[in-house]
Amino acid sequence: MPDLRDPRGVRHTLVVVLALAACAVLTGARSLLAVGEWIADAPPQVLQAIGACPDPPQ
């Protein structure tokens, strides 16, 4: 029987996560919250260049 629940989140490799965090810190993020906000506000082109898949338009 297939699992019909909505999958939550996206799995990224460690390299992508560290690259995103490094970019956020280099642009001025000083807390985990600020890093998350920077990633959420990053343009899709930046996310693709780093290797993360941007959220699809809703």
VEXGUDREN-889078 format. One record per atom (N, C-alpha, C, O): atom name; x, y, z. Coordinates in steps of 0.05 Angstrom, whole numbers, plus 5000, padded with zeros to 4 digits. Layout:
N
<node atom="CA" X="X" Y="Y" Z="Z"/>
...
% end
This chain:
58
<node atom="N" X="5017" Y="4977" Z="5000"/>
<node atom="CA" X="5000" Y="5000" Z="5000"/>
<node atom="C" X="5018" Y="5025" Z="5000"/>
<node atom="O" X="5036" Y="5027" Z="5017"/>
<node atom="N" X="5014" Y="5043" Z="4982"/>
<node atom="CA" X="5031" Y="5068" Z="4981"/>
<node atom="C" X="5025" Y="5086" Z="5004"/>
<node atom="O" X="5002" Y="5087" Z="5014"/>
<node atom="N" X="5045" Y="5101" Z="5011"/>
<node atom="CA" X="5043" Y="5121" Z="5033"/>
<node atom="C" X="5031" Y="5147" Z="5021"/>
<node atom="O" X="5045" Y="5159" Z="5005"/>
<node atom="N" X="5007" Y="5154" Z="5028"/>
<node atom="CA" X="4994" Y="5177" Z="5016"/>
<node atom="C" X="4998" Y="5203" Z="5031"/>
<node atom="O" X="4988" Y="5224" Z="5023"/>
<node atom="N" X="5014" Y="5202" Z="5052"/>
<node atom="CA" X="5020" Y="5227" Z="5067"/>
<node atom="C" X="5037" Y="5245" Z="5050"/>
<node atom="O" X="5053" Y="5237" Z="5033"/>
<node atom="N" X="5034" Y="5271" Z="5056"/>
<node atom="CA" X="5050" Y="5291" Z="5042"/>
<node atom="C" X="5078" Y="5291" Z="5052"/>
<node atom="O" X="5083" Y="5295" Z="5076"/>
<node atom="N" X="5098" Y="5286" Z="5035"/>
<node atom="CA" X="5126" Y="5287" Z="5045"/>
<node atom="C" X="5134" Y="5315" Z="5053"/>
<node atom="O" X="5127" Y="5334" Z="5040"/>
<node atom="N" X="5147" Y="5317" Z="5076"/>
<node atom="CA" X="5155" Y="5343" Z="5087"/>
<node atom="C" X="5184" Y="5348" Z="5082"/>
<node atom="O" X="5201" Y="5330" Z="5086"/>
<node atom="N" X="5191" Y="5372" Z="5074"/>
<node atom="CA" X="5218" Y="5380" Z="5071"/>
<node atom="C" X="5232" Y="5368" Z="5047"/>
<node atom="O" X="5222" Y="5351" Z="5033"/>
<node atom="N" X="5256" Y="5378" Z="5043"/>
<node atom="CA" X="5273" Y="5369" Z="5021"/>
<node atom="C" X="5300" Y="5361" Z="5033"/>
<node atom="O" X="5310" Y="5375" Z="5050"/>
<node atom="N" X="5311" Y="5338" Z="5024"/>
<node atom="CA" X="5337" Y="5329" Z="5034"/>
<node atom="C" X="5358" Y="5341" Z="5016"/>
<node atom="O" X="5359" Y="5337" Z="4992"/>
<node atom="N" X="5377" Y="5355" Z="5028"/>
<node atom="CA" X="5400" Y="5366" Z="5014"/>
<node atom="C" X="5425" Y="5353" Z="5024"/>
<node atom="O" X="5426" Y="5344" Z="5047"/>
<node atom="N" X="5446" Y="5352" Z="5007"/>
<node atom="CA" X="5471" Y="5341" Z="5016"/>
<node atom="C" X="5484" Y="5360" Z="5036"/>
<node atom="O" X="5478" Y="5384" Z="5037"/>
<node atom="N" X="5503" Y="5349" Z="5051"/>
<node atom="CA" X="5517" Y="5366" Z="5071"/>
<node atom="C" X="5532" Y="5389" Z="5057"/>
<node atom="O" X="5534" Y="5411" Z="5068"/>
<node atom="N" X="5543" Y="5384" Z="5034"/>
<node atom="CA" X="5558" Y="5404" Z="5019"/>
<node atom="C" X="5540" Y="5428" Z="5013"/>
<node atom="O" X="5548" Y="5451" Z="5016"/>
<node atom="N" X="5516" Y="5423" Z="5004"/>
<node atom="CA" X="5497" Y="5444" Z="4997"/>
<node atom="C" X="5489" Y="5460" Z="5022"/>
<node atom="O" X="5488" Y="5484" Z="5022"/>
<node atom="N" X="5484" Y="5446" Z="5044"/>
<node atom="CA" X="5476" Y="5459" Z="5069"/>
<node atom="C" X="5499" Y="5477" Z="5079"/>
<node atom="O" X="5494" Y="5500" Z="5087"/>
<node atom="N" X="5523" Y="5467" Z="5078"/>
<node atom="CA" X="5546" Y="5483" Z="5087"/>
<node atom="C" X="5551" Y="5507" Z="5069"/>
<node atom="O" X="5558" Y="5529" Z="5078"/>
<node atom="N" X="5547" Y="5503" Z="5043"/>
<node atom="CA" X="5551" Y="5525" Z="5024"/>
<node atom="C" X="5529" Y="5547" Z="5028"/>
<node atom="O" X="5536" Y="5570" Z="5027"/>
<node atom="N" X="5505" Y="5539" Z="5033"/>
<node atom="CA" X="5484" Y="5558" Z="5038"/>
<node atom="C" X="5490" Y="5574" Z="5064"/>
<node atom="O" X="5487" Y="5598" Z="5065"/>
<node atom="N" X="5498" Y="5559" Z="5085"/>
<node atom="CA" X="5505" Y="5573" Z="5110"/>
<node atom="C" X="5528" Y="5592" Z="5107"/>
<node atom="O" X="5528" Y="5614" Z="5117"/>
<node atom="N" X="5549" Y="5583" Z="5092"/>
<node atom="CA" X="5572" Y="5600" Z="5087"/>
<node atom="C" X="5564" Y="5625" Z="5072"/>
<node atom="O" X="5573" Y="5647" Z="5079"/>
<node atom="N" X="5548" Y="5623" Z="5052"/>
<node atom="CA" X="5540" Y="5646" Z="5036"/>
<node atom="C" X="5524" Y="5666" Z="5054"/>
<node atom="O" X="5528" Y="5690" Z="5052"/>
<node atom="N" X="5506" Y="5655" Z="5071"/>
<node atom="CA" X="5491" Y="5672" Z="5089"/>
<node atom="C" X="5509" Y="5687" Z="5108"/>
<node atom="O" X="5505" Y="5711" Z="5113"/>
<node atom="N" X="5528" Y="5673" Z="5120"/>
<node atom="CA" X="5546" Y="5686" Z="5139"/>
<node atom="C" X="5563" Y="5707" Z="5125"/>
<node atom="O" X="5568" Y="5728" Z="5136"/>
<node atom="N" X="5573" Y="5701" Z="5101"/>
<node atom="CA" X="5589" Y="5720" Z="5086"/>
<node atom="C" X="5573" Y="5745" Z="5079"/>
<node atom="O" X="5585" Y="5767" Z="5075"/>
<node atom="N" X="5547" Y="5743" Z="5077"/>
<node atom="CA" X="5531" Y="5767" Z="5071"/>
<node atom="C" X="5520" Y="5781" Z="5096"/>
<node atom="O" X="5504" Y="5799" Z="5095"/>
<node atom="N" X="5528" Y="5771" Z="5120"/>
<node atom="CA" X="5521" Y="5785" Z="5144"/>
<node atom="C" X="5504" Y="5771" Z="5164"/>
<node atom="O" X="5498" Y="5782" Z="5185"/>
<node atom="N" X="5495" Y="5747" Z="5159"/>
<node atom="CA" X="5478" Y="5732" Z="5177"/>
<node atom="C" X="5495" Y="5724" Z="5202"/>
<node atom="O" X="5517" Y="5713" Z="5198"/>
<node atom="N" X="5485" Y="5729" Z="5226"/>
<node atom="CA" X="5500" Y="5724" Z="5250"/>
<node atom="C" X="5486" Y="5704" Z="5269"/>
<node atom="O" X="5496" Y="5698" Z="5290"/>
<node atom="N" X="5463" Y="5693" Z="5261"/>
<node atom="CA" X="5449" Y="5674" Z="5278"/>
<node atom="C" X="5436" Y="5653" Z="5260"/>
<node atom="O" X="5434" Y="5657" Z="5235"/>
<node atom="N" X="5428" Y="5631" Z="5272"/>
<node atom="CA" X="5415" Y="5610" Z="5256"/>
<node atom="C" X="5389" Y="5620" Z="5244"/>
<node atom="O" X="5383" Y="5613" Z="5221"/>
<node atom="N" X="5375" Y="5636" Z="5258"/>
<node atom="CA" X="5351" Y="5648" Z="5247"/>
<node atom="C" X="5357" Y="5666" Z="5223"/>
<node atom="O" X="5343" Y="5664" Z="5202"/>
<node atom="N" X="5378" Y="5682" Z="5225"/>
<node atom="CA" X="5385" Y="5699" Z="5202"/>
<node atom="C" X="5394" Y="5682" Z="5178"/>
<node atom="O" X="5389" Y="5690" Z="5155"/>
<node atom="N" X="5408" Y="5660" Z="5183"/>
<node atom="CA" X="5416" Y="5643" Z="5161"/>
<node atom="C" X="5392" Y="5631" Z="5147"/>
<node atom="O" X="5390" Y="5631" Z="5122"/>
<node atom="N" X="5372" Y="5622" Z="5163"/>
<node atom="CA" X="5348" Y="5611" Z="5151"/>
<node atom="C" X="5332" Y="5632" Z="5135"/>
<node atom="O" X="5321" Y="5626" Z="5114"/>
<node atom="N" X="5331" Y="5657" Z="5146"/>
<node atom="CA" X="5318" Y="5678" Z="5131"/>
<node atom="C" X="5332" Y="5685" Z="5105"/>
<node atom="O" X="5319" Y="5690" Z="5085"/>
<node atom="N" X="5359" Y="5685" Z="5106"/>
<node atom="CA" X="5374" Y="5691" Z="5082"/>
<node atom="C" X="5368" Y="5669" Z="5061"/>
<node atom="O" X="5364" Y="5676" Z="5037"/>
<node atom="N" X="5368" Y="5644" Z="5069"/>
<node atom="CA" X="5363" Y="5622" Z="5050"/>
<node atom="C" X="5334" Y="5625" Z="5039"/>
<node atom="O" X="5330" Y="5621" Z="5015"/>
<node atom="N" X="5315" Y="5631" Z="5056"/>
<node atom="CA" X="5287" Y="5634" Z="5047"/>
<node atom="C" X="5284" Y="5657" Z="5027"/>
<node atom="O" X="5267" Y="5656" Z="5010"/>
<node atom="N" X="5300" Y="5678" Z="5031"/>
<node atom="CA" X="5298" Y="5701" Z="5013"/>
<node atom="C" X="5316" Y="5701" Z="4989"/>
<node atom="O" X="5314" Y="5718" Z="4972"/>
<node atom="N" X="5333" Y="5681" Z="4987"/>
<node atom="CA" X="5353" Y="5679" Z="4965"/>
<node atom="C" X="5338" Y="5675" Z="4939"/>
<node atom="O" X="5319" Y="5659" Z="4938"/>
<node atom="N" X="5347" Y="5688" Z="4917"/>
<node atom="CA" X="5334" Y="5684" Z="4891"/>
<node atom="C" X="5339" Y="5655" Z="4882"/>
<node atom="O" X="5359" Y="5643" Z="4888"/>
<node atom="N" X="5320" Y="5644" Z="4866"/>
<node atom="CA" X="5323" Y="5617" Z="4856"/>
<node atom="C" X="5349" Y="5613" Z="4840"/>
<node atom="O" X="5360" Y="5591" Z="4841"/>
<node atom="N" X="5359" Y="5633" Z="4827"/>
<node atom="CA" X="5383" Y="5630" Z="4811"/>
<node atom="C" X="5407" Y="5625" Z="4830"/>
<node atom="O" X="5425" Y="5609" Z="4823"/>
<node atom="N" X="5407" Y="5638" Z="4853"/>
<node atom="CA" X="5429" Y="5634" Z="4872"/>
<node atom="C" X="5427" Y="5605" Z="4884"/>
<node atom="O" X="5448" Y="5592" Z="4886"/>
<node atom="N" X="5403" Y="5597" Z="4891"/>
<node atom="CA" X="5400" Y="5570" Z="4901"/>
<node atom="C" X="5409" Y="5549" Z="4881"/>
<node atom="O" X="5422" Y="5529" Z="4889"/>
<node atom="N" X="5402" Y="5552" Z="4856"/>
<node atom="CA" X="5410" Y="5533" Z="4835"/>
<node atom="C" X="5440" Y="5533" Z="4832"/>
<node atom="O" X="5452" Y="5512" Z="4828"/>
<node atom="N" X="5452" Y="5556" Z="4833"/>
<node atom="CA" X="5481" Y="5558" Z="4830"/>
<node atom="C" X="5496" Y="5544" Z="4852"/>
<node atom="O" X="5517" Y="5532" Z="4848"/>
<node atom="N" X="5484" Y="5544" Z="4876"/>
<node atom="CA" X="5496" Y="5531" Z="4899"/>
<node atom="C" X="5491" Y="5501" Z="4898"/>
<node atom="O" X="5507" Y="5485" Z="4908"/>
<node atom="N" X="5469" Y="5493" Z="4886"/>
<node atom="CA" X="5463" Y="5464" Z="4883"/>
<node atom="C" X="5437" Y="5456" Z="4897"/>
<node atom="O" X="5430" Y="5433" Z="4898"/>
<node atom="N" X="5424" Y="5475" Z="4909"/>
<node atom="CA" X="5398" Y="5470" Z="4922"/>
<node atom="C" X="5376" Y="5473" Z="4902"/>
<node atom="O" X="5377" Y="5489" Z="4884"/>
<node atom="N" X="5355" Y="5457" Z="4906"/>
<node atom="CA" X="5332" Y="5460" Z="4888"/>
<node atom="C" X="5313" Y="5481" Z="4901"/>
<node atom="O" X="5303" Y="5476" Z="4923"/>
<node atom="N" X="5307" Y="5502" Z="4887"/>
<node atom="CA" X="5289" Y="5523" Z="4898"/>
<node atom="C" X="5260" Y="5512" Z="4900"/>
<node atom="O" X="5253" Y="5494" Z="4885"/>
<node atom="N" X="5245" Y="5524" Z="4917"/>
<node atom="CA" X="5217" Y="5516" Z="4919"/>
<node atom="C" X="5202" Y="5521" Z="4894"/>
<node atom="O" X="5206" Y="5542" Z="4881"/>
<node atom="N" X="5184" Y="5503" Z="4885"/>
<node atom="CA" X="5168" Y="5509" Z="4861"/>
<node atom="C" X="5148" Y="5531" Z="4867"/>
<node atom="O" X="5139" Y="5534" Z="4889"/>
<node atom="N" X="5141" Y="5546" Z="4846"/>
<node atom="CA" X="5121" Y="5567" Z="4851"/>
<node atom="C" X="5095" Y="5556" Z="4859"/>
<node atom="O" X="5087" Y="5534" Z="4850"/>
<node atom="N" X="5081" Y="5570" Z="4878"/>
<node atom="CA" X="5055" Y="5559" Z="4887"/>
<node atom="C" X="5032" Y="5575" Z="4877"/>
<node atom="O" X="5009" Y="5569" Z="4884"/>
% end
